[in-house]
């Protein structure tokens, strides 16, 4: 499997199309939340994560937690792109006889925890981080949050605890799109305010354009290279790839809990409308190039 930047962009395009088809078929859902995170998710699943697509219970699989559970159509589209489910299954979204619900639940074998209630995903991810260390299995956990749910106190309790326990195997991605269900979020598009909050809890923070693949890929490289005991930060501007209705863009945030935890901010605006890798015990190996090589 190739993971060039062009291939990652094509995967994100396909993810957007399929998630839009799913919500259209269902007649309900949250398509804009799917669109804003597609580029970030493409990089996470098809460049960063290691997992065996044939075995959801492989203890060496990297874990993914969709904390902003209303973007479930995007997650189902990812599993179709990875060859885990059939593309036509994604169009059963929200049917009574479908395991692909409007929010992720463990009825789907690749989902560890239900995430319909916002603000809980980072705590779950931290639990996975602890489990990996207790079991001495070097898997990583990736958590995608929305900016609106970051108003929940539980997010910051998890952030504080992750810093205290130096959860270097925990990554979190926050889609800062500036919008809640009924209005603007408190911090809107100010990713630097998000970065400052997480730095205050001892996280390693970076800001990147969530539609710029060079910046996203480089952010993960920086996390691996510099995510030591001292927090480090990276800043970036918002992307403007597809205006949201009314002229506003969407923005996102990328972050990781580092040895002191790491945080990165990314732009996740909706823009233009893909199997994965795997590690001890016998980490499943990601097809394609090694993590250290950069896609072209």
C-alpha positions in Angstrom: 0.0 0.0 0.0 1.3 3.4 -0.9 0.9 6.3 1.5 2.1 9.2 -0.7 0.5 12.6 -0.1 -1.5 12.2 -3.3 -2.8 8.8 -2.1 -3.7 10.3 1.3 -5.6 13.1 -0.4 -7.5 10.7 -2.6 -8.4 8.7 0.5 -9.7 11.8 2.2 -11.7 12.7 -0.9 -13.3 9.2 -0.9 -14.0 9.5 2.8 -15.9 12.7 2.3 -17.9 11.3 -0.6 -18.9 8.2 1.3 -19.8 9.9 4.6 -22.0 12.4 2.6 -23.7 9.5 0.8 -24.3 7.8 4.2 -25.9 10.8 5.8 -27.9 11.5 2.7 -29.2 7.9 2.6 -30.0 8.1 6.3 -31.7 11.5 6.0 -29.9 12.6 9.1 -26.5 12.9 10.7 -23.6 15.4 10.9 -21.9 15.6 7.5 -20.0 18.9 8.2 -18.3 17.3 11.2 -17.2 14.5 8.9 -15.9 16.8 6.2 -13.8 18.9 8.6 -11.8 16.0 9.9 -11.3 13.9 6.7 -7.7 14.9 6.0 -6.6 14.4 9.5 -8.3 11.0 9.7 -6.7 10.0 6.4 -3.2 10.6 7.8 -4.0 9.0 11.2 -5.4 5.8 9.8 -3.4 5.3 6.6 0.0 6.8 7.6 0.3 6.7 11.3 -1.7 3.9 12.9 -0.6 0.3 12.9 -3.3 -2.4 13.0 -4.3 -5.7 11.5 -7.5 -5.0 9.5 -8.5 -8.7 9.8 -8.3 -8.8 13.6 -10.0 -6.1 15.7 -9.0 -7.8 18.9 -5.2 -8.0 18.1 -3.7 -6.7 21.4 -0.9 -5.0 19.4 -3.3 -2.9 17.3 -3.1 0.9 17.7 -6.4 2.2 19.1 -8.7 4.9 17.8 -11.3 6.7 19.8 -13.8 9.0 18.1 -14.7 11.3 21.0 -16.7 13.5 18.7 -19.0 10.5 18.1 -21.5 12.4 15.9 -18.8 12.1 13.1 -19.5 8.4 13.0 -20.2 8.3 9.3 -16.6 9.3 8.7 -15.4 6.5 10.9 -17.5 4.0 9.0 -16.2 5.3 5.7 -12.6 4.8 7.1 -13.3 1.2 7.9 -14.7 0.7 4.4 -11.6 2.3 2.9 -9.4 0.0 5.0 -11.3 -3.0 3.7 -12.8 -3.9 7.1 -16.4 -3.5 6.0 -18.0 -3.2 2.6 -18.7 0.2 1.2 -22.4 -0.6 0.7 -22.6 -1.3 4.5 -21.9 2.4 5.2 -25.1 3.2 3.5 -27.0 1.3 6.2 -26.1 4.1 8.7 -28.7 4.5 11.5 -31.0 1.6 10.3 -32.4 -0.5 13.1 -30.8 -3.6 11.7 -27.4 -2.1 11.2 -24.4 -2.1 13.5 -23.3 1.2 12.1 -25.2 3.6 14.4 -25.3 7.4 14.3 -22.7 7.4 17.1 -20.0 4.6 17.5 -21.0 1.7 19.8 -19.3 -1.6 20.5 -21.9 -3.4 18.4 -19.2 -2.7 15.8 -16.2 -4.9 16.7 -13.7 -2.1 16.0 -15.3 0.2 18.5 -14.1 -0.1 22.1 -16.5 2.3 23.7 -19.7 4.2 22.9 -19.0 7.9 22.4 -22.3 9.6 21.9 -21.8 11.6 25.1 -19.3 14.3 24.4 -16.2 15.0 26.5 -15.4 11.4 27.4 -13.0 10.2 24.7 -9.8 11.5 26.1 -10.4 9.7 29.4 -10.9 6.5 27.5 -7.8 7.1 25.5 -5.8 7.6 28.7 -7.2 4.3 30.0 -5.8 2.6 26.9 -2.5 4.4 27.4 -2.3 2.9 31.0 -3.3 -0.5 29.7 -0.5 -0.5 27.1 2.1 0.3 29.7 0.7 -2.2 32.3 0.7 -5.0 29.7 4.0 -3.9 28.2 2.5 -3.7 24.7 3.8 -0.7 22.6 0.5 0.3 20.9 -0.5 4.0 20.6 -4.0 5.4 21.1 -5.4 8.2 18.9 -8.3 10.3 20.1 -10.3 12.7 17.8 -12.2 15.4 19.8 -14.3 18.3 18.7 -13.6 21.8 19.9 -17.2 22.2 21.3 -16.7 19.2 23.7 -13.6 20.8 25.1 -15.9 22.9 27.2 -16.5 19.7 29.2 -14.4 19.6 32.5 -13.7 15.9 32.0 -11.5 16.7 29.0 -9.2 18.8 31.2 -9.2 16.3 34.0 -7.9 13.7 31.5 -5.4 16.2 30.2 -4.0 16.9 33.6 -3.8 13.2 34.5 -2.1 12.3 31.1 0.5 14.9 31.8 1.1 13.7 35.3 1.6 10.1 34.2 3.6 11.2 31.1 1.4 9.3 28.6 3.7 9.3 25.7 1.6 6.7 23.8 -1.5 8.9 23.7 -2.3 11.2 20.8 -5.3 13.5 20.6 -6.7 15.3 17.6 -9.1 18.2 18.2 -11.1 19.4 15.2 -11.4 23.1 15.9 -14.1 24.0 13.4 -15.5 26.9 15.5 -19.0 25.6 15.6 -21.2 23.8 18.2 -24.6 22.4 17.6 -26.4 25.7 18.2 -23.8 28.4 17.7 -20.2 29.4 17.8 -17.8 27.7 20.3 -16.2 29.8 23.0 -12.8 30.0 21.3 -14.1 29.8 17.8 -11.1 29.5 15.4 -8.5 30.6 17.9 -6.3 27.5 17.9 -3.6 29.2 19.9 -6.0 29.5 22.9 -6.5 25.8 22.7 -2.7 25.3 22.5 -2.1 27.5 25.5 -4.7 25.6 27.6 -3.1 22.3 26.9 0.4 23.6 27.4 -0.7 24.8 30.8 -1.5 21.2 31.6 2.0 20.1 30.5 1.2 19.0 27.0 3.5 19.3 24.0 1.5 21.5 21.5 1.7 22.1 17.8 -0.6 24.1 15.5 -0.9 23.0 11.9 -3.2 23.5 8.9 -5.4 20.4 9.0 -5.7 20.3 5.2 -2.0 20.7 4.6 -0.5 17.2 4.5 3.1 18.4 4.7 2.3 20.1 8.0 0.2 17.2 9.4 2.9 14.6 8.6 5.7 16.9 9.9 3.8 17.4 13.1 3.7 13.7 13.8 7.5 13.5 13.0 8.1 16.3 15.5 6.0 14.5 18.1 8.2 11.4 17.8 11.4 13.3 17.6 10.9 16.0 20.2 8.2 14.7 22.5 10.5 14.4 25.5 9.9 15.5 29.1 9.7 19.2 28.2 6.6 20.5 26.3 7.3 21.9 22.8 4.9 23.7 20.5 4.3 24.4 16.8 1.9 27.0 15.3 0.1 27.3 12.0 -2.6 29.3 10.2 -6.0 28.2 9.2 -6.6 26.7 5.8 -9.1 28.0 3.3 -9.9 25.1 1.1 -13.6 25.1 1.1 -15.6 28.0 2.6 -18.4 26.8 4.9 -21.8 28.3 4.2 -21.8 31.9 5.2 -18.1 32.4 4.4 -16.5 31.0 7.6 -13.8 28.3 7.4 -13.4 25.3 9.7 -10.3 24.7 11.7 -8.9 21.9 13.8 -6.4 21.0 16.4 -3.9 18.1 16.6 -2.3 17.1 19.8 -0.6 14.2 21.5 0.1 13.4 25.1 3.9 13.2 25.2 6.3 11.9 27.8 5.3 15.2 28.9 2.1 15.0 26.8 2.1 16.5 23.4 -0.5 18.7 21.7 -0.8 19.9 18.1 -3.4 22.2 16.6 -4.6 21.7 13.1 -7.1 23.3 10.7 -10.0 21.0 9.9 -12.2 23.0 7.5 -14.4 21.0 5.1 -12.7 20.8 1.7 -12.5 18.7 -1.4 -14.9 15.9 -1.7 -8.5 4.2 1.4 -5.6 -1.2 4.5 -3.4 0.0 7.4 -0.3 -1.0 9.2 0.4 -2.8 12.5 3.5 -4.0 16.3 4.9 -6.8 19.9 3.2 -9.1 20.6 4.0 -9.4 16.9 2.8 -5.9 16.0 0.7 -6.2 12.8 2.9 -4.5 10.1 1.6 -1.6 8.0 1.8 -2.3 4.3 4.0 0.0 2.4 6.9 2.1 3.5 8.4 2.5 7.0 7.2 5.2 9.4 10.5 7.0 9.0 10.3 7.6 5.3 8.3 10.6 4.1 5.6 10.3 1.4 6.2 12.3 -1.7 
